[in-house]
Amino acid sequence: MQQLFEGHRLTPTQRRIAHCMVRRAADAPFLSSVELAELAGVSQPSVTRFAVALGFDGYPALRRHLREVAPADAEQEVAGETYNEYQQAVRAEIENLQHLSDLLADPGPVERAGRLLATSRPLPVLGLRAASSQARGFGYFAAKVHPDVRVLDEGGSMLLDRIDSARRAGATALMCFALPRHPRECVEALAYAGEQGLTVVTVADSAFAPVAKHSDLLLPAAIGSGLSFDTVCAPMLLGRVLLEAMCDELPDAQARLEEFDVRAAARGLFVE
C-alpha cells in the first residue's frame, strides 16, 4: 500500500487519508468512502479527490485495486516483511540516500557547484518556507569558511532587493534549496536572479521540479512523503556535500576553521 502512495504529490489532507489507510491496511479495501473519511477525520469529497490524485477514476476504483493486491500484502505479512508507517518512512529515506550515493558516483556536477559557490563574493543562499531550514543550515556552516554569505530565507517585497544588493556587491552565483510545496515566490526569485546574471545552483527534490528551468545546475535529492510532513535527509546531506566541495575550492578554508575553533575556545562557546 505504501508503494501506491509513493511518487505522488499529496496535500496534507490527502496524506492524512493515506496514513489512515496504512494504519488500517487490513480494513482499507473494504471501507466505504464515508467510513474512510470518518476514520481519517476528513470530508467524503476529500477521499474522492485523494483517489483521483492517485490516478484512479474515483474511490471505488481505488478500493477495487486494493482488494486485488490484498492477497500479495497478506503473503508479505506472513513472511515478516511488513513495517509500520514509521519504519516505512525510515526505509524510504534509506532508499533516497542510496539513490543520492549512486548520483554522486559522478562527482563532476558537485565539484562544478563547489567552484561556482566558492568564487561568488558574496554568496546568496535562498530557501523559502519548507526549504528555509536547509538554507539556514547551509549558510551557518558556509559562513565559517566563506567570507560573505547572505541567507535569503524570507519572501516578500524585499527579496528581489536583496538579490539586487548581492549582485551589485559582486555575487556571481546563487545557491538555492527548493522543496515541495514549491513557493511561487521562489520560482520567480530564481528567474529574476538569472535575469541579473547570477548562475543558479539548486538542490531540489527532482530534476523536474518547477525551479528546474531557472537553474543552471540542478542537483536532485529525493524526499520522503510517507509522513504528514516531508522528510528531507537526502537534500540535507547533499547540502553538506556541497559545503565540502566548496571548502575544497577555498584555499584558506582550513585556516578559517582553525581560527574559529581558537576563538570559540577563548569565549567558552561550547561545553565539552
Secondary structure in CASP SS format (residue, H / E / C, confidence):
PFRMAT SS
TARGET T0000
AUTHOR 0000-0000-0000
METHOD secondary structure of the structure
MODEL  1
M C 1.00
Q H 1.00
Q H 1.00
L H 1.00
F H 1.00
E C 1.00
G C 1.00
H C 1.00
R C 1.00
L C 1.00
T C 1.00
P H 1.00
T H 1.00
Q H 1.00
R H 1.00
R H 1.00
I H 1.00
A H 1.00
H H 1.00
C H 1.00
M H 1.00
V H 1.00
R H 1.00
R C 1.00
A C 1.00
A C 1.00
D C 1.00
A H 1.00
P H 1.00
F H 1.00
L C 1.00
S C 1.00
S H 1.00
V H 1.00
E H 1.00
L H 1.00
A H 1.00
E H 1.00
L H 1.00
A H 1.00
G C 1.00
V C 1.00
S C 1.00
Q H 1.00
P H 1.00
S H 1.00
V H 1.00
T H 1.00
R H 1.00
F H 1.00
A H 1.00
V H 1.00
A H 1.00
L C 1.00
G C 1.00
F C 1.00
D C 1.00
G C 1.00
Y H 1.00
P H 1.00
A H 1.00
L H 1.00
R H 1.00
R H 1.00
H H 1.00
L H 1.00
R H 1.00
E H 1.00
V H 1.00
A H 1.00
P H 1.00
A H 1.00
D H 1.00
A H 1.00
E H 1.00
Q H 1.00
E H 1.00
V H 1.00
A C 1.00
G C 1.00
E C 1.00
T C 1.00
Y C 1.00
N C 1.00
E H 1.00
Y H 1.00
Q H 1.00
Q H 1.00
A H 1.00
V H 1.00
R H 1.00
A H 1.00
E H 1.00
I H 1.00
E H 1.00
N H 1.00
L H 1.00
Q H 1.00
H H 1.00
L H 1.00
S H 1.00
D H 1.00
L H 1.00
L C 1.00
A C 1.00
D C 1.00
P C 1.00
G H 1.00
P H 1.00
V H 1.00
E H 1.00
R H 1.00
A H 1.00
G H 1.00
R H 1.00
L H 1.00
L H 1.00
A H 1.00
T H 1.00
S C 1.00
R C 1.00
P C 1.00
L E 1.00
P E 1.00
V E 1.00
L E 1.00
G C 1.00
L C 1.00
R H 1.00
A H 1.00
A H 1.00
S H 1.00
S H 1.00
Q H 1.00
A H 1.00
R H 1.00
G H 1.00
F H 1.00
G H 1.00
Y H 1.00
F H 1.00
A H 1.00
A C 1.00
K C 1.00
V C 1.00
H C 1.00
P C 1.00
D C 1.00
V E 1.00
R E 1.00
V E 1.00
L E 1.00
D C 1.00
E C 1.00
G C 1.00
G C 1.00
S C 1.00
M C 1.00
L H 1.00
L H 1.00
D H 1.00
R H 1.00
I H 1.00
D H 1.00
S H 1.00
A H 1.00
R H 1.00
R H 1.00
A C 1.00
G C 1.00
A C 1.00
T C 1.00
A E 1.00
L E 1.00
M E 1.00
C E 1.00
F E 1.00
A E 1.00
L C 1.00
P C 1.00
R C 1.00
H C 1.00
P C 1.00
R H 1.00
E H 1.00
C H 1.00
V H 1.00
E H 1.00
A H 1.00
L H 1.00
A H 1.00
Y H 1.00
A H 1.00
G H 1.00
E H 1.00
Q C 1.00
G C 1.00
L C 1.00
T E 1.00
V E 1.00
V E 1.00
T E 1.00
V E 1.00
A E 1.00
D C 1.00
S C 1.00
A C 1.00
F C 1.00
A C 1.00
P C 1.00
V C 1.00
A H 1.00
K H 1.00
H H 1.00
S C 1.00
D C 1.00
L E 1.00
L E 1.00
L E 1.00
P E 1.00
A C 1.00
A C 1.00
I C 1.00
G E 1.00
S C 1.00
G C 1.00
L C 1.00
S C 1.00
F C 1.00
D C 1.00
T E 1.00
V C 1.00
C H 1.00
A H 1.00
P H 1.00
M H 1.00
L H 1.00
L H 1.00
G H 1.00
R H 1.00
V H 1.00
L H 1.00
L H 1.00
E H 1.00
A H 1.00
M H 1.00
C H 1.00
D H 1.00
E H 1.00
L C 1.00
P C 1.00
D C 1.00
A H 1.00
Q H 1.00
A H 1.00
R H 1.00
L H 1.00
E H 1.00
E H 1.00
F H 1.00
D H 1.00
V H 1.00
R H 1.00
A H 1.00
A H 1.00
A H 1.00
R H 1.00
G C 1.00
L C 1.00
F C 1.00
V C 1.00
E C 1.00
END
